[in-house]
Amino acid sequence: MTITVKLVSRPHEIEQVRALCRQWLDWHWDNYPDDWPTEGNPMDRSRFGSILDSLSELHARPDGGMFLASLDGQPVGCVMYNKAGDGEAEFNRMFVTEAGRGHGIGRLLLDQMFEQMIKDGYHKVMFSSAIFLTYAKAMYEAAGFKSTPHPAGFPTEWKPYVYFMERSLTA
């Protein structure tokens, strides 16, 4: 079994990331809790489709990047980041397919992304995620992330469903 993680730079790799994001969207809606609000959901299919169309611009070098993980040559995971503020980055759309799970690929994606963020001059990284993804939160905590309060202006109706975390990139 061969696992590779690389910084995306070629058009066909961007398309592989988009395909993984589409799988992530399908997985999300197949597993989405029934008691959550749907209005204003960032995973709305049309809203998400617009984001996918803009991935190259949203995560363009040198302020951002996209990573693609492969298992035996098959794309199985991705993560991306962009500038969030002075010395701060935000990552999002981290996904590992069911075929890729259990091999440490999520952690490899994070570690490669952290290394690139440091090279890019970032000193802190943050993100938000859904509370129903409990296994993911455990991985983020193991990677050194700490919970943070919801940012000012975050919609009140979504606060019970979303958490925020951040991590220093300096020793």
C-alpha positions, 0 to 999 in steps of 0.5 A, a space after each residue: 500500500 502506497 500513500 502519497 500527499 501532494 500540493 496540487 498544481 496541475 489542472 487534472 489534480 484540481 479536477 480530482 480535488 473537485 471530484 472528492 469534494 463532490 463525494 464529500 457533499 454526497 456523503 454529508 447529505 447521506 449522513 446529515 442529522 434530521 434535526 439540523 437547520 437546512 436554511 443557510 446551510 454552507 453545504 447547500 448544493 448550489 452554494 457548494 457548486 459555486 465554491 467548487 467552481 472557484 477552488 483554484 482562485 480561493 486557494 491559489 498560491 502563494 496565500 493558499 493551497 490544496 492537497 491531494 492524498 492518494 492510496 495506491 494511485 487512487 485519489 482518496 482525500 483532500 484538504 485546502 487552505 487560504 489566508 484568513 488574516 495577518 499570519 493566520 490561515 483557515 482550512 476547509 473541505 477536508 475529506 477522506 473517502 471511506 476507502 481511504 479511512 483507517 490509514 492515517 490519511 487525514 493526519 498526513 493531509 493535516 501535517 503536510 498542510 501545516 508544513 506548507 502553511 509554515 513555509 508560507 509564513 502563517 503562525 496560526 490555523 483555524 477552521 469550523 466543522 459540524 458537531 456531528 462529525 465527532 471522529 473528526 474532532 478527535 483527530 483535530 484535538 490529537 493534532 493540537 487544535 483547541 476549541 475557540 468561541 464562535 466569531 462575532 456575527 456567527 448566526 445564532 441558529 447555527 451555534 449549537 451545530 458548529 464548533 470552531 478550533 484553532 492551532 498554533 503553527 509555531 513551537 
